[in-house]
Amino acid sequence: MKIIAPLTVTLDMKEHVAKSQAVLEELQARLKQFSPGASEDYVLRSLLLEVTFDYLEAIKNKTE
């Protein structure tokens, strides 16, 4: 493999900041429902299920 030159990538994330902030706030709110002693695996699996079911419900409601 030959390196030709360094590559610089610039991303404008201004449009995504508000969405990212909303996502972080939602995750923080959901994390508060778990016991501090809950295992990381349990918390991640639970969050995955909750988010998946919420997504499926939103899609269902959008198509109705």
HELIX and SHEET records of a PDB file:
HELIX    1   1 LYS A   14  LEU A   31  1                                  18    
HELIX    2   2 GLU A   40  THR A   63  1                                  24    
END                                                                             
